[in-house]
Amino acid sequence: MARVQKNRPIQVQSPKKVLITGGVRRMGLAIAHAFSERGAVLGLNYHHASKKEAEAAQEECLRRGAKQVFLIKGDITKEAAAVLGHFLKLAKGIDVLVNNAGVLPPQRTLEELSLKDLQATLNLNLLAPFALTQAAVKEMKPGSAVINIASLGAFEIWKSRIDYHVSKAGLVTLTKALARELGPRQISVNAIAPGAIAADPEQAKRIGTLEEKIPFGKYGVPDDIAKAVIFLAYDASYITGETIIVDGGRSVFR
Ligand SMILES: NC(=O)c1ccc[n+]([C@@H]2O[C@H](COP(=O)([O-])OP(=O)(O)OC[C@H]3O[C@@H](n4cnc5c(N)ncnc54)[C@H](OP(=O)(O)O)[C@@H]3O)[C@@H](O)[C@H]2O)c1
């Protein structure tokens, strides 16, 4: 006979231990700020950013209310286990893993795209989130969450972005496969697919003129993504394997 559970009342959740890859810049930093405002213990992973930039991010997170902020330098394509291990040692546990780090490589036609290029994109956008999740879930308790930052590029195809599309579509499928695998342990695995998000004028310039293709008529900002991450981390109680598209309505044209 089907089992009916008691309703799950909305509760104010306690602070969480959160590791964010690429956590000291742009979208990763906005996500870090949002968790800081909820008093989380944070691990901010970074690779190319300077120590100064990382320390500024740490200071701002503490100012916004983070309980503790650990800076974890490391290339997640090569040192995923070490990055995760370092965070676990410092934070003594993990409740939320945000796989935010990623790359949008330059446009390359089929002729220009080498196997090495493809491998490099997959390493960062798909294999590193896999490796980090595999290591993190060993330490996660029921109620924990993995949140992958995918892309609208998982669902639509842009010119000469073969490696990016394959990597982000792979991440969406990985999200579903891991949700099935980890559901019995009450660990949720979800993704967010941002549309065009511009953190600064330089990034807006790189995205190009897309506004007319967006019903809201404007690019998103990193905070739009952070809000969706916070929803998945704190309030979503019966969602797993899902990808939330945050694109100002752009995908209505698909
Ligand atoms: N902006 C958009 O319009 C948009 C749209 C769709 C999806 N996304 C996705 O959103 C995520 C964040 O994007 P963003 O706009 O904030 O882009 P971004 O400024 O290029 O950020 C990329 C992040 O990845 C980190 N990173 C790169 N290589 C790394 C490595 N080997 N090890 C550890 N961290 C590494 C970077 O940290 P360091 O600089 O310290 O190396 C940086 O924080 C990415 O997954 C991206 O694909 C963005």
The ligand as an SDF file (V2000), in Angstrom:
LIG
                    3D

 48 52  0  0  0  0  0  0  0  0999 V2000
   27.6560   34.2340  -17.5730 N   0  0  0  0  0  0  0  0  0  0  0  0
   26.7890   33.5910  -18.3300 C   0  0  0  0  0  0  0  0  0  0  0  0
   26.0900   34.1870  -19.1630 O   0  0  0  0  0  0  0  0  0  0  0  0
   26.6160   32.1090  -18.1710 C   0  0  0  0  0  0  0  0  0  0  0  0
   25.6180   31.4930  -18.9280 C   0  0  0  0  0  0  0  0  0  0  0  0
   25.4280   30.1200  -18.8050 C   0  0  0  0  0  0  0  0  0  0  0  0
   26.1960   29.3930  -17.9330 C   0  0  0  0  0  0  0  0  0  0  0  0
   27.1610   29.9940  -17.2060 N   0  0  0  0  0  0  0  0  0  0  0  0
   27.9600   29.1630  -16.2820 C   0  0  0  0  0  0  0  0  0  0  0  0
   27.9950   29.7730  -15.0150 O   0  0  0  0  0  0  0  0  0  0  0  0
   29.2010   29.4290  -14.3400 C   0  0  0  0  0  0  0  0  0  0  0  0
   29.8950   30.7010  -13.8410 C   0  0  0  0  0  0  0  0  0  0  0  0
   30.0860   31.5430  -14.9440 O   0  0  0  0  0  0  0  0  0  0  0  0
   30.5940   33.0550  -14.8760 P   0  0  0  0  0  0  0  0  0  0  0  0
   29.7540   33.8290  -15.7880 O   0  0  0  0  0  0  0  0  0  0  0  0
   30.7390   33.4990  -13.4600 O   0  0  0  0  0  0  0  0  0  0  0  0
   31.9820   32.8730  -15.6420 O   0  0  0  0  0  0  0  0  0  0  0  0
   33.4750   33.1820  -15.2850 P   0  0  0  0  0  0  0  0  0  0  0  0
   33.5900   34.5540  -14.7710 O   0  0  0  0  0  0  0  0  0  0  0  0
   34.2630   32.8120  -16.4930 O   0  0  0  0  0  0  0  0  0  0  0  0
   33.7530   32.1610  -14.1110 O   0  0  0  0  0  0  0  0  0  0  0  0
   34.2970   30.9370  -14.2750 C   0  0  0  0  0  0  0  0  0  0  0  0
   34.6850   30.4740  -12.8860 C   0  0  0  0  0  0  0  0  0  0  0  0
   35.2840   29.1790  -13.0040 O   0  0  0  0  0  0  0  0  0  0  0  0
   36.4560   29.1430  -12.2120 C   0  0  0  0  0  0  0  0  0  0  0  0
   37.4370   28.2280  -12.7920 N   0  0  0  0  0  0  0  0  0  0  0  0
   37.8710   28.1940  -14.0760 C   0  0  0  0  0  0  0  0  0  0  0  0
   38.7730   27.2000  -14.2210 N   0  0  0  0  0  0  0  0  0  0  0  0
   38.9000   26.5960  -13.0010 C   0  0  0  0  0  0  0  0  0  0  0  0
   39.6710   25.5130  -12.5260 C   0  0  0  0  0  0  0  0  0  0  0  0
   40.4610   24.8040  -13.3340 N   0  0  0  0  0  0  0  0  0  0  0  0
   39.5730   25.1640  -11.2170 N   0  0  0  0  0  0  0  0  0  0  0  0
   38.7410   25.8770  -10.3880 C   0  0  0  0  0  0  0  0  0  0  0  0
   37.9720   26.9100  -10.8010 N   0  0  0  0  0  0  0  0  0  0  0  0
   38.0580   27.2610  -12.0880 C   0  0  0  0  0  0  0  0  0  0  0  0
   36.9840   30.5590  -12.2390 C   0  0  0  0  0  0  0  0  0  0  0  0
   37.7790   30.7790  -11.1020 O   0  0  0  0  0  0  0  0  0  0  0  0
   39.2650   31.3880  -11.2730 P   0  0  0  0  0  0  0  0  0  0  0  0
   39.0600   32.6460  -12.0680 O   0  0  0  0  0  0  0  0  0  0  0  0
   39.7630   31.6010   -9.9100 O   0  0  0  0  0  0  0  0  0  0  0  0
   40.0570   30.3440  -12.0130 O   0  0  0  0  0  0  0  0  0  0  0  0
   35.7090   31.3880  -12.2220 C   0  0  0  0  0  0  0  0  0  0  0  0
   35.3070   31.6640  -10.9030 O   0  0  0  0  0  0  0  0  0  0  0  0
   30.0250   28.6290  -15.3480 C   0  0  0  0  0  0  0  0  0  0  0  0
   29.8520   27.2540  -15.1480 O   0  0  0  0  0  0  0  0  0  0  0  0
   29.4100   29.0400  -16.6770 C   0  0  0  0  0  0  0  0  0  0  0  0
   29.5910   28.0620  -17.6990 O   0  0  0  0  0  0  0  0  0  0  0  0
   27.3990   31.3420  -17.3090 C   0  0  0  0  0  0  0  0  0  0  0  0
  1  2  1  0
  2  3  2  0
  2  4  1  0
  4  5  1  0
  4 48  2  0
  5  6  2  0
  6  7  1  0
  7  8  2  0
  8  9  1  0
  8 48  1  0
  9 10  1  0
  9 46  1  0
 10 11  1  0
 11 12  1  0
 11 44  1  0
 12 13  1  0
 13 14  1  0
 14 15  2  0
 14 16  1  0
 14 17  1  0
 17 18  1  0
 18 19  2  0
 18 20  1  0
 18 21  1  0
 21 22  1  0
 22 23  1  0
 23 24  1  0
 23 42  1  0
 24 25  1  0
 25 26  1  0
 25 36  1  0
 26 27  1  0
 26 35  1  0
 27 28  2  0
 28 29  1  0
 29 30  1  0
 29 35  2  0
 30 31  1  0
 30 32  2  0
 32 33  1  0
 33 34  2  0
 34 35  1  0
 36 37  1  0
 36 42  1  0
 37 38  1  0
 38 39  2  0
 38 40  1  0
 38 41  1  0
 42 43  1  0
 44 45  1  0
 44 46  1  0
 46 47  1  0
M  CHG  2   8   1  16  -1
M  END
$$$$
